[in-house]
């Protein structure tokens, strides 16, 4: 894995990827790199106007790219179901689902279904999407679910007694909760897939500290200013930050249950390498409890057979 770059991506001709949040940042760069290697990419975006602009830009760079733009609002479970239904109705065999989209450190608000926005978007939406699409994923074709977390999962815990942050809310705390939820989910999915003899891989990745609009579009006030300054002074370019998830999504050596992040100091920047989540994120009991809660909140059950 030493100095792995996008040039190491194998030919992806004939493979279909779904990338959530594909109109900007890591999602856009993931789409760009995959399509360059021959993949068909379904660009799942919340804002169709921004999505169309991203699609136009990509097609100007890569006229032959196989790109398909579709609407998906992960904060709305109705939208998640509608998106999944279109993929299933197409008979589209999905090889890789990249659970990339997210929001970060925004003021507290509730979704259409009444869930705290960061937990709903970053975790519940991707949980439901994965469960709904798992049956479309190709058995024996190196199918993968790649879930994007963050180094800030280390600050997180699941507050089962106040999952919607009704009694106490902090933008950072809610974000960290959603990011440790990503890790708990992906590792529990790996355990369940292997127990069922299902060949689909569940792999985690995180981008370190990468300069995207995630840090500026969610936070407000002083936090927004601090994030912008931090991006300019310390963050790595998105073309580096995207490498862990590209490795997880495409490299033949990427194994189920792995967590891929940057190899630099504090995993903040660098080339892809194996990293280790905090112990709390590896706790099977917590993961099973979160899984059961997520099923109850989303109404989605996984068919792992």
Order of alpha helices (4+ residues) and beta strands (2+ residues): beta-alpha-beta-alpha-beta-alpha-beta-alpha-beta-alpha-beta-alpha-alpha-alpha-alpha-beta-beta-alpha
